[in-house]
Amino acid sequence: MNQKVLNISLPKDRSLDQLKNFAFLKKIVSEIELFFSNKENFLLVCIKEDLVRNYLFQASLNSLNSKPIIIDLKDKVFNLDNLKNSLVFIKNLSNEYLSNESESFLFNAFNYCLNKNSKIIFISNDFIKNLNIKLPDLESRLNTVLPVDILNPTDQEKMNLISFELQQRGLVIKDKEMKYIFNYHSRDLTSLLDLADKLDEISYREKKSISINLIKKII
C-alpha cells in the first residue's frame, strides 16, 4: 500500500454509533459493543485494509467512557505491566511484527488477562491461520478466539460512507460527482476514504465546492 494513504489524517470524532448506520460495518460494530459489556476475555478483529482498521479502532476508542491501554506491536515494547487495565487493545497483530519476543509476550499477555479476568481486543490484518505463528501454544490460544471481520461493502454502501465523511467535513457531493469518482477512481474503501480526505484539503485550499474539475485534480 502506498505511503501517502497511510499518512492521511483520520477523523478523530467518529463513534461506533455512527458506524452502525452502514450495513457492512454493523456486525463488527455490534460485536465490539457486545464485547465491551459481556464477560468474554478476548476479541479478535480482522480487517485487511490499514486505514479501515485504524478507522474502526479510533471509533472504538471514542465510544469508551474510560481510557484503555493500547499496545502496538510495531513499537516493540513488551512489558506485562502495561496490561494492568480492565481493557487492552493490542494493535498490529500481523506477520510483519511477529517475532520470538512478541510471540512470547502475546502468550504471557493471554495468560495474564485470563488470570486477572481482564479483556484484550486483538486487532489484526489477517486470520490467525495466515500469520505463520511459530509458538504453538500461542497459536492454539488465539485459535480459541472467534474472529470478527467486515463484510465486503457494496458500491452503494461505499458511496454512503464517502458522503457521510464529506458531510462531517462540511462538504456536499452530488450524484454526478460521486458517479464520476466510481467510474474513474479505485473503488477499494481505503482509497475512497483517502480521496475524501484529499477532497477536503483541496476544497478548503481553493475555496470551492466539490466538482468534477476539482476531482480531476486529485485522480
GUVO-318761 format. One line per field, with one value per residue (C-alpha): x, z, y. Coordinates in steps of 0.25 Angstrom, whole numbers. Layout:
! GUVO-318761
X <- (X ...)
Z <- (Z ...)
Y <- (Y ...)
This chain:
! GUVO-318761
X <- (0 5 11 2 -10 -5 -1 -15 -22 -32 -45 -43 -58 -65 -73 -78 -92 -89 -83 -95 -102 -94 -99 -85 -79 -92 -88 -74 -78 -89 -79 -69 -80 -85 -70 -69 -81 -80 -72 -63 -48 -43 -48 -40 -44 -38 -38 -28 -28 -19 -27 -41 -35 -30 -43 -51 -40 -42 -57 -56 -47 -56 -68 -62 -64 -51 -37 -32 -17 -12 -1 5 13 20 26 33 31 27 24 13 12 5 -6 -11 -24 -38 -38 -26 -24 -13 -11 -3 -4 2 13 21 22 22 35 40 40 26 20 25 19 6 5 8 -2 -12 -10 -8 -22 -29 -23 -27 -41 -38 -41 -32 -36 -26 -26 -20 -19 -22 -27 -19 -16 -10 0 11 11 24 19 9 3 1 -6 -14 -19 -22 -30 -40 -44 -55 -50 -59 -57 -64 -73 -70 -77 -86 -83 -95 -90 -77 -84 -92 -79 -72 -84 -84 -69 -71 -83 -75 -65 -76 -76 -87 -85 -95 -99 -92 -79 -80 -82 -70 -62 -67 -64 -50 -45 -41 -53 -46 -50 -37 -34 -48 -46 -33 -40 -50 -38 -32 -45 -46 -32 -33 -47 -42 -30 -37 -50 -58 -69 -67 -68 -63 -52 -47 -48 -39 -28 -27 -29)
Z <- (0 -3 8 4 8 22 25 23 35 41 46 61 66 59 68 67 68 55 48 51 40 30 27 24 38 46 50 54 62 69 73 78 87 92 96 104 112 113 121 110 111 97 83 70 60 46 35 24 20 29 28 30 42 49 45 53 64 66 67 77 86 84 89 102 115 121 115 111 110 96 92 78 74 64 76 81 95 102 117 124 134 122 123 137 132 130 115 106 91 84 70 58 60 47 40 40 55 60 65 76 86 82 82 96 100 94 100 114 112 108 121 130 125 128 142 144 137 128 113 101 87 77 64 52 37 35 41 51 42 32 42 42 57 62 76 76 90 85 72 80 90 79 71 82 80 69 59 54 41 32 20 6 4 -8 -17 -11 3 0 -7 6 15 6 6 21 23 14 21 34 28 23 9 0 -12 -23 -30 -43 -36 -28 -41 -47 -35 -36 -51 -51 -37 -30 -22 -10 3 7 -6 -5 10 5 -6 4 12 -1 -5 8 7 -8 -5 7 0 -13 -6 -16 -15 -20 -35 -46 -49 -34 -34 -47 -40 -30 -38)
Y <- (0 14 22 34 26 22 37 43 50 40 47 47 48 37 27 13 18 26 14 5 12 5 -9 -15 -10 -13 -27 -24 -11 -19 -30 -19 -13 -26 -30 -17 -21 -37 -46 -51 -48 -47 -42 -43 -32 -36 -25 -25 -10 -2 11 4 -4 9 16 6 6 21 20 9 18 29 21 17 24 20 20 6 2 2 -7 -6 -18 -9 -1 -14 -10 -23 -21 -28 -17 -10 -19 -14 -9 -15 -13 -14 -12 -20 -14 -19 -34 -37 -45 -32 -30 -44 -49 -59 -47 -42 -56 -59 -46 -49 -63 -57 -46 -56 -64 -51 -46 -59 -59 -44 -46 -34 -32 -31 -27 -32 -24 -32 -31 -45 -58 -66 -78 -68 -61 -72 -72 -80 -82 -94 -90 -76 -81 -90 -80 -70 -80 -81 -67 -66 -55 -44 -38 -28 -31 -27 -13 -11 1 8 6 11 23 25 25 35 44 43 46 58 63 62 72 81 77 72 63 61 49 53 55 42 34 41 36 22 22 27 24 12 6 0 6 10 18 25 29 35 42 48 54 60 66 73 78 83 89 97 101 106 111 103 93 78 78 68 78 78 63 62 70 58 46)
